[in-house]
Amino acid sequence: MGKTITGDDRVRSLSGSVNFRTTFDVSHRLNEKTKLGIGLMHISNGGYEDPNHGLEALRFTLGRDF
């Protein structure tokens, strides 16, 4: 079983000078000026260098048009 990486160690564990980000977002317009969304994000080096722990995040968004 792998080691759980937290806090600042998690950011340092993203090895290499190049990392890739993949996102998936869904949003719903609540009214003419406001939208609410949820999304998933993954960042990693794509396996070109060890270690490749990556980082996953769940995102909630609230947008307002001006």
C-alpha positions as CSV (number, residue, x, y, z in Angstrom):
1,M,0.0,0.0,0.0
2,G,1.3,3.5,-0.9
3,K,2.3,6.2,1.5
4,T,-0.2,9.0,2.0
5,I,1.3,12.4,1.1
6,T,-0.1,15.5,2.7
7,G,0.5,19.2,3.0
8,D,3.7,20.7,1.6
9,D,5.1,17.2,0.9
10,R,2.2,16.6,-1.6
11,V,3.3,19.6,-3.7
12,R,7.0,18.7,-3.6
13,S,6.1,15.1,-4.7
14,L,5.0,16.3,-8.1
15,S,8.3,15.4,-9.8
16,G,9.8,16.9,-12.9
17,S,9.7,20.4,-14.3
18,V,6.6,19.6,-16.4
19,N,3.2,18.5,-15.1
20,F,-0.1,18.0,-16.9
21,R,-3.5,19.0,-15.7
22,T,-6.8,17.2,-16.6
23,T,-10.1,18.7,-15.5
24,F,-13.8,17.8,-15.8
25,D,-16.3,20.4,-14.9
26,V,-20.1,20.6,-14.9
27,S,-22.0,23.9,-14.3
28,H,-25.6,25.0,-14.1
29,R,-26.8,28.5,-14.7
30,L,-29.0,29.5,-11.8
31,N,-30.2,32.7,-13.4
32,E,-29.0,35.2,-16.0
33,K,-25.9,36.3,-14.0
34,T,-25.1,33.3,-11.6
35,K,-23.8,29.8,-12.2
36,L,-22.9,27.0,-9.9
37,G,-20.4,24.2,-10.7
38,I,-18.5,21.2,-9.6
39,G,-15.4,19.6,-11.0
40,L,-12.6,17.1,-10.7
41,M,-8.9,18.0,-11.4
42,H,-5.9,15.7,-11.7
43,I,-2.3,17.0,-11.9
44,S,0.7,14.6,-12.5
45,N,3.8,14.3,-14.6
46,G,2.1,11.8,-16.9
47,G,4.4,9.0,-15.8
48,Y,7.5,10.3,-17.5
49,E,9.5,10.5,-14.3
50,D,9.4,8.7,-10.9
51,P,7.8,9.3,-8.5
52,N,4.5,10.2,-10.1
53,H,2.2,10.6,-7.1
54,G,-0.1,13.1,-8.7
55,L,-2.7,15.3,-7.1
56,E,-6.5,15.1,-7.3
57,A,-8.9,17.8,-6.2
58,L,-12.7,18.3,-6.0
59,R,-13.7,21.8,-7.0
60,F,-16.8,23.8,-6.3
61,T,-17.4,27.0,-8.2
62,L,-19.8,29.9,-8.0
63,G,-19.6,32.4,-10.9
64,R,-21.2,35.8,-11.3
65,D,-21.4,37.8,-14.5
66,F,-20.9,41.5,-14.3
